[in-house]
């Protein structure tokens, strides 16, 4: 495929719900993968009066590297730094009403996003691997919604201010945190 076709395919598969996809970034990735000999220029093509476009294909080394990387990403958890966690750590800078309203807004946005992902999944317009990713995304969003609703309830009932840090840094159960 040529670069723009790669971008269009990602959008058609709704990969933009899984990874940030931008045409300009994609061309930089194509250049890097070509330099690393993980893909190669297979041909050039012209469609009408449009400029020539380079068509790329994956190399054997690229297919092997892809398999290794996917296996590594699945097997090895990494410590990511979502912005939401930073905001939660600083939620006490908001007043109680503002914090509760912000959580309510997030719940509404996540409910809408959950419905969108479910519709995409159920429309069967994406490859099987993307369906697995959508199922995982739905499961994590549903878990976040469950937690957020309990958190909002704790804020509104005044129980949040009485919460203590977990002893010995152990993870608390849902019953212990009031969910």
Contact map, one row per residue, 1 for C-alpha under 8 A:
11101100000000000000000000000000000000000000000000000111100000000000000000000000000000000000000000000000000000000000000000000000000000000000000000000000000000000000000000000000000
11111100000000000000000000000000000000000000000000001111000000000000000000000000000000000000000000000000000000000000000000000000000000000000000000000000000000000000000000000000000
11111110000000000000001001100100000000000000000000000110000000000000000000000000000000000000000000000000000000000000000000000000000000000000000000000000000000000000000000000000000
01111111000000000000001000000000000000000000000000000000000000000000000000000000000000000000000000000000000000000000000000000000000000000000000000000000000000000000000000000000000
11111111100000000000000000000000000000000000000000000000000000000000000000000000000000000000000000000000000000000000000000000000000000000000000000000000000000000000000000000000000
11111111110000000000000000000000000000000000000000000000000000000000000000000000000000000000000000000000000000000000000000000000000000000000000000000000000000000000000000000000000
00111111111000000000111001000000000000000000000000000000000000000000000000000000000000000000000000000000000000000000000000000000000000000000000000000000000000000000000000000000000
00011111111100000000000000000000000000000000000000000000000000000000000000000000000000000000000000000000000000000000000000000000000000000000000000000000000000000000000000000000000
00001111111110000000000000000000000000000000000000000000000000000000000000000000000000000000000000000000000000000000000000000000000000000000000000000000000000000000000000000000000
00000111111111110000100000000000000000000000000000000000000000000000000000000000000000000000000000000000000000000000000000000000000000000000000000000000000000000000000000000000000
00000011111111110000000000000000000000000000000000000000000000000000000000000000000000000000000000000000000000000000000000000000000000000000000000000000000000000000000000000000000
00000001111111100000000000000000000000000000000000000000000000000000000000000000000000000000000000000000000000000000000000000100000000000000000000000000000000000000000000000000000
00000000111111100000000000000000000000000000000000000000000000000000000000000000000000000000000000000000000000000000000000001110010000000000000000000000000000000000000000000000000
00000000011111111100000000000000000000000000000000000000000000000000000000000000000000000000000000000000000000000000000100000100000000000000000000000000000000000000000000000000000
00000000011111111110100000000000000000000000000000000000000000000000000000000000000000000000000000000000000000000000000000000000010000000000000000000000000000000000000000000000000
00000000011001111111100000000000000000000000000000000000000000000000000000000000000000000000000000000000000000000000000000000000000000000000000000000000000000000000000000000000000
00000000000001111111000000000000000000000000000000000000000000000000000000000000000000000000000000000000000000000000000000000000000000000000000000000000000000000000000000000000000
00000000000001111111000000000000000000000000000000000000000000000000000000000000000000000000000000000000000000000000000000000000000011000000000000000000000000000000000000000000000
00000000000000111111100000000000000000000000000000000000000000000000000000000000000000000000000000000000000000000000000000000000000000000000000000000000000000000000000000000000000
00000000000000011111110000000000000000000000000000000000000000000000000000000000000000000000000000000000000000000000000000000000000000000000000000000000000000000000000000000000000
00000010010000110011111011000000000000000000000000000000000000000000000000000000000000000000000000000000000000000000000000000000000000000000000000000000000000000000000000000000000
00000010000000000001111111000000000000000000000000000000000000000000000000000000000000000000000000000000000000000000000000000000000000000000000000000000000000000000000000000000000
00110010000000000000111111100000000000000000000000000000000000000000000000000000000000000000000000000000000000000000000000000000000000000000000000000000000000000000000000000000000
00000000000000000000011111110000000000000000000000000000000000000000000000000000000000000000000000000000000000000000000000000000000000000000000000000000000000000000000000000000000
00000000000000000000111111111000000000000000000000000000000000000000000000000000000000000000000000000000000000000000000000000000000000000000000000000000000000000000000000000000000
00100010000000000000111111111100000000000000000000000000000000000000000000000000000000000000000000000000000000000000000000000000000000000000000000000000000000000000000000000000000
00100000000000000000001111111110000000000000000000000000000000000000000000000000000000000000000000000000000000000000000000000000000000000000000000000000000000000000000000000000000
00000000000000000000000111111111000000000000000000000000000000000000000000000000000000000000000000000000000000000000000000000000000000000000000000000000000000000000000000000000000
00000000000000000000000011111111100000000000000000000000000000000000000000000000000000000000000000000000000000000000000000000000000000000000000000000000000000000000000000000000000
00100000000000000000000001111111110000100000000000000000000000000000000000000000000000000000000000000000000000000000000000000000000000000000000000000000000000000000000000000000000
00000000000000000000000000111111111000000000000000000000000000000000000000000000000000000000000000000000000000000000000000000000000000000000000000000000000000000000000000000000000
00000000000000000000000000011111111100000000000000000000000000000000000000000000000000000000000000000000000000000000000000000000000000000000000000000000000000000000000000000000000
00000000000000000000000000001111111111100000000000000000000000000000000000000000000000000000000000000000000000000000000000000000000000000000000000000000000000000000000000000000000
00000000000000000000000000000111111111111000000000000000000000000000000000000000000000000000000000000000000000000000000000000000000000000000000000000000000000000000000000000000000
00000000000000000000000000000011111111000000000000000000000000000000000000000000000000000000000000000000000000000000000000000000000000000000000000000000000000000000000000000000000
00000000000000000000000000000001111111100000000000000000000000000000000000000000000000000000000000000000000000000000000000000000000000000000000000000000000000000000000000000000000
00000000000000000000000000000000111111110000000000000000001011000000000000000000000000000000000000000000000000000000000000000000000000000000000000000000000000000000000000000000000
00000000000000000000000000000000111111110000000000000000011111101000000000000000000000000000000000000000000000000000000000000000000000000000000000000000000000000000000000000000000
00000000000000000000000000000100110111111000000000000001111001000000000000000000000000000000000000000000000000000000000000000000000000000000000000000000000000000000000000000000000
00000000000000000000000000000000010011111100000000000001111000000000000000000000000000000000000000000000000000000000000000000000000000000000000000000000000000000000000000000000000
00000000000000000000000000000000010000111111000000000111100000000000000000000000000000000000000000000000000000000000000000000000000000000000000000000000000000000000000000000000000
00000000000000000000000000000000000000011111000000000111100000000000000000000000000000000000000000000000000000000000000000000000000000000000000000000000000000000000000000000000000
00000000000000000000000000000000000000001111100000000111000000000000000000000000000000000000000000000000000000000000000000000000000000000000000000000000000000000000000000000000000
00000000000000000000000000000000000000001111110000011110000000000000000000000000000000000000000000000000000000000000000000000000000000000000000000000000000000000000000000000000000
00000000000000000000000000000000000000000011111000011110000000000000000000000000000000000000000000000000000000000000000000000000000000000000000000000000000000000000000000000000000
00000000000000000000000000000000000000000001111111111000000000000000000000000000000000000000000000000000000000000000000000000000000000000000000000000000000000000000000000000000000
00000000000000000000000000000000000000000000111111110000000000000000000000000000000000000000000000000000000000000000000000000000000000000000000000000000000000000000000000000000000
00000000000000000000000000000000000000000000011111000000000000000000000000000000000000000000000000000000000000000000000000000000000000000000000000000000000000000000000000000000000
00000000000000000000000000000000000000000000011111100000000000000000000000000000000000000000000000000000000000000000000000000000000000000000000000000000000000000000000000000000000
00000000000000000000000000000000000000000000011111110000000000000000000000000000000000000000000000000000000000000000000000000000000000000000000000000000000000000000000000000000000
00000000000000000000000000000000000000000000011011111000000000000000000000000000000000000000000000000000000000000000000000000000000000000000000000000000000000000000000000000000000
00000000000000000000000000000000000000000001111001111100000000000000000000000000000000000000000000000000000000000000000000000000000000000000000000000000000000000000000000000000000
01000000000000000000000000000000000000000001110000111110000000000000000000000000000000000000000000000000000000000000000000000000000000000000000000000000000000000000000000000000000
11100000000000000000000000000000000000001111100000011111000000000000000000000000000000000000000000000000000000000000000000000000000000000000000000000000000000000000000000000000000
11100000000000000000000000000000000000001111100000001111100000000000000000000000000000000000000000000000000000000000000000000000000000000000000000000000000000000000000000000000000
11000000000000000000000000000000000000111110000000000111110000000000000000000000000000000000000000000000000000000000000000000000000000000000000000000000000000000000000000000000000
10000000000000000000000000000000000000111100000000000011111000000000000000000000000000000000000000000000000000000000000000000000000000000000000000000000000000000000000000000000000
00000000000000000000000000000000000001110000000000000001111101100000000000000000000000000000000000000000000000000000000000000000000000000000000000000000000000000000000000000000000
00000000000000000000000000000000000011110000000000000000111111100000000000000000000000000000000000000000000000000000000000000000000000000000000000000000000000000000000000000000000
00000000000000000000000000000000000001000000000000000000011111110000000000000000000000000000000000000000000000000000000000000000000000000000000000000000000000000000000000000000000
00000000000000000000000000000000000011000000000000000000001111111000000000000000000000000000000000000000000000000000000000000000000000000000000000000000000000000000000000000000000
00000000000000000000000000000000000011100000000000000000011111111100000000000000000000000000000000000000000000000000000000000000000000000000000000000000000000000000000000000000000
00000000000000000000000000000000000001000000000000000000011111111110000000000000000000000000000000000000000000000000000000000000000000000000000000000000000000000000000000000000000
00000000000000000000000000000000000000000000000000000000000111111111000000000000000000000000000000000000000000000000000000000000000000000000000000000000000000000000000000000000000
00000000000000000000000000000000000001000000000000000000000011111111100000000000000000000000000000000000000000000000000000000000000000000000000000000000000000000000000000000000000
00000000000000000000000000000000000000000000000000000000000001111111110000000000000000000000000000000000000000000000000000000000000000000000000000000000000000000000000000000000000
00000000000000000000000000000000000000000000000000000000000000111111111000000000000000000000000000000000000000000000000000000000000000000000000000000000000000000000000000000000000
00000000000000000000000000000000000000000000000000000000000000011111111100000000000000000000000000000000000000000000000000000000000000000000000000000000000000000000000000000000000
00000000000000000000000000000000000000000000000000000000000000001111111110000000000000000000000000000000000000000000000000000000000000000000000000000000000000000000000000000000000
00000000000000000000000000000000000000000000000000000000000000000111111111000000000000000000000000000000000000000000000000000000000000000000000000000000000000000000000000000000000
00000000000000000000000000000000000000000000000000000000000000000011111111100000000000000000000000000000000000000000000000000000000000000000000000000000000000000000000000000000000
00000000000000000000000000000000000000000000000000000000000000000001111111110000000000000000000000000000000000000000000000000000000000000000000000000000000000000000000000000000000
00000000000000000000000000000000000000000000000000000000000000000000111111111000000000000000000000000000000000000000000000000000000000000000000000000000000000000000000000000000000
00000000000000000000000000000000000000000000000000000000000000000000011111111000000000000000000000000000000000000000000000000000000000000000000000000000000000000000000000000000000
00000000000000000000000000000000000000000000000000000000000000000000001111111000000000000000000000000000000000000000000000000000000000000000000000000000000000000000000000000000000
00000000000000000000000000000000000000000000000000000000000000000000000111111100000000000000000000000000000000000000000000000000000000000000000000000000000000000000000000000000000
00000000000000000000000000000000000000000000000000000000000000000000000011111110000000000000000000000000000000000000000000000000000000000000000000000000000000000000000000000000000
00000000000000000000000000000000000000000000000000000000000000000000000000011111000000000000000000000000000000000000000000000000000000000000000000000000000000000000000000000000000
00000000000000000000000000000000000000000000000000000000000000000000000000001111100000000000000000000000000000000000000000000000000000000000000000000000000000000000000000000000000
00000000000000000000000000000000000000000000000000000000000000000000000000000111110000000000000000000000000000000000000000000000000000000000000000000000000000000000000000000000000
00000000000000000000000000000000000000000000000000000000000000000000000000000011111011000000000000000000000000000000000000000000000000000000000000000000000000000000000000000000000
00000000000000000000000000000000000000000000000000000000000000000000000000000001111111000000000000000000000000000000000000000000000000000000000000000000000000000000000000000000000
00000000000000000000000000000000000000000000000000000000000000000000000000000000111111100000000000000000000000000000000000000000000000000000000000000000000000000000000000000000000
00000000000000000000000000000000000000000000000000000000000000000000000000000000011111110000000000000000000000000000000000000000000000000000000000000000000000000000000000000000000
00000000000000000000000000000000000000000000000000000000000000000000000000000000111111111000000000000000000000000000000000000000000000000000000000000000000000000000000000000000000
00000000000000000000000000000000000000000000000000000000000000000000000000000000111111111100000000000000000000000000000000000000000000000000000000000000000000000000000000000000000
00000000000000000000000000000000000000000000000000000000000000000000000000000000001111111110000000000000000000000000000000000000000000000000000000000000000000000000000000000000000
00000000000000000000000000000000000000000000000000000000000000000000000000000000000111111110000000000000000000000000000000000000000000000000000000000000000000000000000000000000000
00000000000000000000000000000000000000000000000000000000000000000000000000000000000011111111000000000000000000000000000000000000000000000000000000000000000000000000000000000000000
00000000000000000000000000000000000000000000000000000000000000000000000000000000000001111111100000000000000000000000000000000000000000000000000000000000000000000000000000000000000
00000000000000000000000000000000000000000000000000000000000000000000000000000000000000111111110000100000000000000000000000000000000000000000000000000000000000000000000000000000000
00000000000000000000000000000000000000000000000000000000000000000000000000000000000000001111111100100000000000000000000000000000000000000000000000000000000000000000000000000000000
00000000000000000000000000000000000000000000000000000000000000000000000000000000000000000111111000000000000000000000000000000000000000000000000000000000000000000000000000000000000
00000000000000000000000000000000000000000000000000000000000000000000000000000000000000000011111111100000000000000000000000000000000000000000000000000000000000000000000000000000000
00000000000000000000000000000000000000000000000000000000000000000000000000000000000000000001111111100000000000000000000000000000000000000000000000000000000000000000000000000000000
00000000000000000000000000000000000000000000000000000000000000000000000000000000000000000001011111110000000000000000000000000000000000000000000000000000001000000000000000000000000
00000000000000000000000000000000000000000000000000000000000000000000000000000000000000000000011111111000000000000000000000000000000000000000000000000000000000000000000000000000000
00000000000000000000000000000000000000000000000000000000000000000000000000000000000000000000011111111100000000000000000000000000000000000000000000000000000000000000000000000000000
00000000000000000000000000000000000000000000000000000000000000000000000000000000000000000011011111111110000000000000000000000000000000000000000000000000000000000000000000000000000
00000000000000000000000000000000000000000000000000000000000000000000000000000000000000000000000111111111000000000000000000000000000000000000000000000001001100000000000000000000000
00000000000000000000000000000000000000000000000000000000000000000000000000000000000000000000000011111111100000000000000000000000000000000000000000000000000000000000000000000000000
00000000000000000000000000000000000000000000000000000000000000000000000000000000000000000000000001111111110000000000000000000000000000000000000000000000000000000000000000000000000
00000000000000000000000000000000000000000000000000000000000000000000000000000000000000000000000000111111111000000000000000000000000000000000000000010001000000000000000000000000000
00000000000000000000000000000000000000000000000000000000000000000000000000000000000000000000000000011111111100000000000000000000000000000000000000000001000000000000000000000000000
00000000000000000000000000000000000000000000000000000000000000000000000000000000000000000000000000001111111110000000000000000000000000000000000000000000000000000000000000000000000
00000000000000000000000000000000000000000000000000000000000000000000000000000000000000000000000000000111111111000000000000000000000000000000000000000000000000000000000000000000000
00000000000000000000000000000000000000000000000000000000000000000000000000000000000000000000000000000011111111100000000000000000000000000000000010011000000000000000000000000000000
00000000000000000000000000000000000000000000000000000000000000000000000000000000000000000000000000000001111111110000000000000000000000000000000000000000000000000000000000000000000
00000000000000000000000000000000000000000000000000000000000000000000000000000000000000000000000000000000111111111000000000000000000000000000000000000000000000000000000000000000000
00000000000000000000000000000000000000000000000000000000000000000000000000000000000000000000000000000000011111111100000000000000000000000000100010000000000000000000000000000000000
00000000000000000000000000000000000000000000000000000000000000000000000000000000000000000000000000000000001111111110000000000000000000000000000010000000000000000000000000000000000
00000000000000000000000000000000000000000000000000000000000000000000000000000000000000000000000000000000000111111111000000000000000000000000000000000000000000000000000000000000000
00000000000000000000000000000000000000000000000000000000000000000000000000000000000000000000000000000000000011111111100000000000000000000000000000000000000000000000000000000000000
00000000000000000000000000000000000000000000000000000000000000000000000000000000000000000000000000000000000001111111110000000000000000000100110000000000000000000000000000000000000
00000000000000000000000000000000000000000000000000000000000000000000000000000000000000000000000000000000000000111111111000000000000000000000000000000000000000000000000000000000000
00000000000000000000000000000000000000000000000000000000000000000000000000000000000000000000000000000000000000011111111100000000000000000000000000000000000000000000000000000000000
00000000000000000000000000000000000000000000000000000000000000000000000000000000000000000000000000000000000000001111111110000000000001000100000000000000000000000000000000000000000
00000000000000000000000000000000000000000000000000000000000000000000000000000000000000000000000000000000000000000111111111000000000001000100000000000000000000000000000000000000000
00000000000000000000000000000000000000000000000000000000000000000000000000000000000000000000000000000000000000000011111111100000000000000000000000000000000000000000000000000000000
00000000000001000000000000000000000000000000000000000000000000000000000000000000000000000000000000000000000000000001111111111100000000000000000000000000000000000000000000000000000
00000000000000000000000000000000000000000000000000000000000000000000000000000000000000000000000000000000000000000000111111111100001001100000000000000000000000000000000000000000000
00000000000000000000000000000000000000000000000000000000000000000000000000000000000000000000000000000000000000000000011111110000000000000000000000000000000000000000000000000000000
00000000000000000000000000000000000000000000000000000000000000000000000000000000000000000000000000000000000000000000001111111000000000000000000000000000000000000000000000000000000
00000000000000000000000000000000000000000000000000000000000000000000000000000000000000000000000000000000000000000000000111111110000000000000000000000000000000000000000000000000000
00000000000010000000000000000000000000000000000000000000000000000000000000000000000000000000000000000000000000000000000110111110000000000000000000000000000000000000000000000000000
00000000000111000000000000000000000000000000000000000000000000000000000000000000000000000000000000000000000000000000000110011111011000000000000000000000000000000000000000000000000
00000000000010000000000000000000000000000000000000000000000000000000000000000000000000000000000000000000000000000000000000011111111000000000000000000000000000000000000000000000000
00000000000000000000000000000000000000000000000000000000000000000000000000000000000000000000000000000000000000000000000000000111111100000000000000000000000000000000000000000000000
00000000000000000000000000000000000000000000000000000000000000000000000000000000000000000000000000000000000000000000000000000011111110000000000000000000000000000000000000000000000
00000000000010100000000000000000000000000000000000000000000000000000000000000000000000000000000000000000000000000000000000000111111111000000000000000000000000000000000000000000000
00000000000000000000000000000000000000000000000000000000000000000000000000000000000000000000000000000000000000000000000010000111111111100000000000000000000000000000000000000000000
00000000000000000000000000000000000000000000000000000000000000000000000000000000000000000000000000000000000000000000000000000001111111110000000000000000000000000000000000000000000
00000000000000000100000000000000000000000000000000000000000000000000000000000000000000000000000000000000000000000000000000000000111111111000000000000000000000000000000000000000000
00000000000000000100000000000000000000000000000000000000000000000000000000000000000000000000000000000000000000000000110010000000011111111100000000000000000000000000000000000000000
00000000000000000000000000000000000000000000000000000000000000000000000000000000000000000000000000000000000000000000000010000000001111111110000000000000000000000000000000000000000
00000000000000000000000000000000000000000000000000000000000000000000000000000000000000000000000000000000000000000000000000000000000111111111000000000000000000000000000000000000000
00000000000000000000000000000000000000000000000000000000000000000000000000000000000000000000000000000000000000000000000000000000000011111111100000000000000000000000000000000000000
00000000000000000000000000000000000000000000000000000000000000000000000000000000000000000000000000000000000000000100110000000000000001111111110000000000000000000000000000000000000
00000000000000000000000000000000000000000000000000000000000000000000000000000000000000000000000000000000000000000000000000000000000000111111111000000000000000000000000000000000000
00000000000000000000000000000000000000000000000000000000000000000000000000000000000000000000000000000000000000000000000000000000000000011111111100000000000000000000000000000000000
00000000000000000000000000000000000000000000000000000000000000000000000000000000000000000000000000000000000001000100000000000000000000001111111110000000000000000000000000000000000
00000000000000000000000000000000000000000000000000000000000000000000000000000000000000000000000000000000000000000100000000000000000000000111111111000000000000000000000000000000000
00000000000000000000000000000000000000000000000000000000000000000000000000000000000000000000000000000000000000000000000000000000000000000011111111100000000000000000000000000000000
00000000000000000000000000000000000000000000000000000000000000000000000000000000000000000000000000000000000000000000000000000000000000000001111111110000000000000000000000000000000
00000000000000000000000000000000000000000000000000000000000000000000000000000000000000000000000000000000001001100000000000000000000000000000111111111000000000000000000000000000000
00000000000000000000000000000000000000000000000000000000000000000000000000000000000000000000000000000000000000000000000000000000000000000000011111111100000000000000000000000000001
00000000000000000000000000000000000000000000000000000000000000000000000000000000000000000000000000000000000000000000000000000000000000000000001111111110000000000000000000000000001
00000000000000000000000000000000000000000000000000000000000000000000000000000000000000000000000000000010001000000000000000000000000000000000000111111111000000000000000000000000000
00000000000000000000000000000000000000000000000000000000000000000000000000000000000000000000000000000000001000000000000000000000000000000000000011111111100000000000000000000000000
00000000000000000000000000000000000000000000000000000000000000000000000000000000000000000000000000000000000000000000000000000000000000000000000001111111110000000000000000000000011
00000000000000000000000000000000000000000000000000000000000000000000000000000000000000000000000000000000000000000000000000000000000000000000000000111111111000010000000000000000001
00000000000000000000000000000000000000000000000000000000000000000000000000000000000000000000000000010011000000000000000000000000000000000000000000011111111100000000000000000000000
00000000000000000000000000000000000000000000000000000000000000000000000000000000000000000000000000000000000000000000000000000000000000000000000000001111111110000000000000000000000
00000000000000000000000000000000000000000000000000000000000000000000000000000000000000000000000000000000000000000000000000000000000000000000000000000111111111110000000000000000010
00000000000000000000000000000000000000000000000000000000000000000000000000000000000000000000000100010000000000000000000000000000000000000000000000000011111111111000000000000000000
00000000000000000000000000000000000000000000000000000000000000000000000000000000000000000000000000010000000000000000000000000000000000000000000000000001111111100000000000000000000
00000000000000000000000000000000000000000000000000000000000000000000000000000000000000000000000000000000000000000000000000000000000000000000000000000000111111110000000000000000000
00000000000000000000000000000000000000000000000000000000000000000000000000000000000000000000000000000000000000000000000000000000000000000000000000000000011111111100000000000000000
00000000000000000000000000000000000000000000000000000000000000000000000000000000000000000000000000000000000000000000000000000000000000000000000000000000011111111110000000000000000
00000000000000000000000000000000000000000000000000000000000000000000000000000000000000000000000000000000000000000000000000000000000000000000000000000010011011111110000000000000000
00000000000000000000000000000000000000000000000000000000000000000000000000000000000000000000000000000000000000000000000000000000000000000000000000000000001001111110000000000000000
00000000000000000000000000000000000000000000000000000000000000000000000000000000000000000000000000000000000000000000000000000000000000000000000000000000000001111111000000000000000
00000000000000000000000000000000000000000000000000000000000000000000000000000000000000000000000000000000000000000000000000000000000000000000000000000000000000111111100000000000100
00000000000000000000000000000000000000000000000000000000000000000000000000000000000000000000000000000000000000000000000000000000000000000000000000000000000000000111110000000000000
00000000000000000000000000000000000000000000000000000000000000000000000000000000000000000000000000000000000000000000000000000000000000000000000000000000000000000011111010000000000
00000000000000000000000000000000000000000000000000000000000000000000000000000000000000000000000000000000000000000000000000000000000000000000000000000000000000000001111111110000000
00000000000000000000000000000000000000000000000000000000000000000000000000000000000000000000000000000000000000000000000000000000000000000000000000000000000000000000111111000000000
00000000000000000000000000000000000000000000000000000000000000000000000000000000000000000000000000000000000000000000000000000000000000000000000000000000000000000000011111000000000
00000000000000000000000000000000000000000000000000000000000000000000000000000000000000000000000000000000000000000000000000000000000000000000000000000000000000000000111111100000000
00000000000000000000000000000000000000000000000000000000000000000000000000000000000000000000000000000000000000000000000000000000000000000000000000000000000000000000011111110000000
00000000000000000000000000000000000000000000000000000000000000000000000000000000000000000000000000000000000000000000000000000000000000000000000000000000000000000000010011111000000
00000000000000000000000000000000000000000000000000000000000000000000000000000000000000000000000000000000000000000000000000000000000000000000000000000000000000000000010001111111100
00000000000000000000000000000000000000000000000000000000000000000000000000000000000000000000000000000000000000000000000000000000000000000000000000000000000000000000000000111111100
00000000000000000000000000000000000000000000000000000000000000000000000000000000000000000000000000000000000000000000000000000000000000000000000000000000000000000000000000011111111
00000000000000000000000000000000000000000000000000000000000000000000000000000000000000000000000000000000000000000000000000000000000000000000000000000000000000000000000000011111111
00000000000000000000000000000000000000000000000000000000000000000000000000000000000000000000000000000000000000000000000000000000000000000000000000000000000000000000000000011111111
00000000000000000000000000000000000000000000000000000000000000000000000000000000000000000000000000000000000000000000000000000000000000000000000000000000000000000010000000011111111
00000000000000000000000000000000000000000000000000000000000000000000000000000000000000000000000000000000000000000000000000000000000000000000000000000100010000000000000000000111111
00000000000000000000000000000000000000000000000000000000000000000000000000000000000000000000000000000000000000000000000000000000000000000000000001100110000000000000000000000111111
